[in-house]
Amino acid sequence: MLNRRHLLCCGAAAAGLFTSLAAPARASLLNPCRPGIPPALRDFVAASFDGLAIDQLWDVHTHLLGTGDSGSGCTINAQLDQWWHPIESLRKRFILNAACVPPDALSVDRAYVQRLRALADDFPAGARWLLFAFDHACDAQGRPVVAQTTFHVPDAYAADVAAQHRDRFGWVASIHPHRPDALDRLDSALAQGAVALKWLPSSMAIDLRDPRLTPFYDRLAATRLPVIVHCGEEKAVPGAGREDLGNPLHVRAALARGVRVIVAHCGSLGHALDLDARRPREVSAFSLFARLMDEGWGAQLMGDISCVLQTNRRPEVARTLLTRSDWHSRLLQGSDYPLPGIAALLRLPALVRAGLLAEADVTPLAALREHNPLLFDLALKRRVRWQGSAWSPAVFATRPHFERPSVS
């Protein structure tokens, strides 16, 4: 069990698992996993849904995790269970605590889904979550590289969980495009109702500019299946460690083939080379995302707003995303669950100091996070402001972006 002694000796290192900032170690790093919503918070929660069409509210960035103990086929990297890799071991403990999976759970797979379902049921009927499958890192020949895979969630498992809870969950496939059977896998995912595809290039070792991806891009474009691509720095899932592949400008290769692209987190963390410059130099990855948004791709290019309020993001990111109302129809709500359950990643007083949050909202939001991190994530995003600007209801009406014509 992760106790205060662990936090005192390893807290700063643990903070570095997910952020680029060291954080003081304190017991509040742990998710207390309180059940239900207290009566005192119900009006506060209800106000978070004002003006929203609940049946249009699909969380577009939700992780499905497991160890395979239910026969799911999920795996985690062996280092996450090895005491001689203390940082990786802490990574697993923080993530499972964020998801309220007890250390003595009979099945991690089942406990994870049960908790997520319970959190979802605190929302009005109609709200849904898109559960991510997650493919292996692969080499140039498309062979899985287990040592470079932080975790693996098979398409079949994501599809099965979504099928068992159709009222609350949809699913997102993950297929490494270098696999010899990548196109067959894509057709299978489409047939099973996948609503999008997920790639994390730096972790999975995918160069979006590789010409070998052209047939895959063409199939995505023909079916209008959007691809959710992580851009910018990656801390939670190191995988292959190819940070150079997270450059937001790389998505132009997919856009040029007609693919609909959702840039995860709006590329809001870290730096990348400005490949448009005569002499490329590192600039903020977010500035490159902003450049893409203004290039005229229209509805073909979108960004999800998961993680953009985390403490390791510059306040300018949220200020820009709040005030650029012309982008709002292309910004999509996502939580990056289970990360909202890790208190150290998002410090409410820091948002107050940045002028993004009213002091009066801190106490109810902090209490809500202890009971339901998903409701906390939504409530926070409905309340942040910059100079009077807030995210419009369009940001939370994500469902239309995932509805596509039938596959012929």
Secondary structure by P-SEA (a helix, b strand, c coil): cccaaaaaacaaaaaaccccccccccccccccccccccccaaaaaaaaacccccccccccbbbbbbccccccccccccccccccaaaaaaaaaaaaaaaccccccccaaaaaaaaaaaaaaaccccbbbbbbbbbcccccccccccccccccccaaaaaaaaaaccccccbbbbbcccccaaaaaaaaaaaacccbbbbbccccccccccccaaaaaaaaaaacccccccccccccccccccccccccccaaaaaaabbbbbbccccccbbbbcccccbbbbccaaaaaaaaaaccccccccccccccccccccaaaaaaaaacccccccbbbbcccccccccccccaaaaaaaccccccaaaaaaaaaaccaaaaaaaaaacccccccccccccccccccccccccc
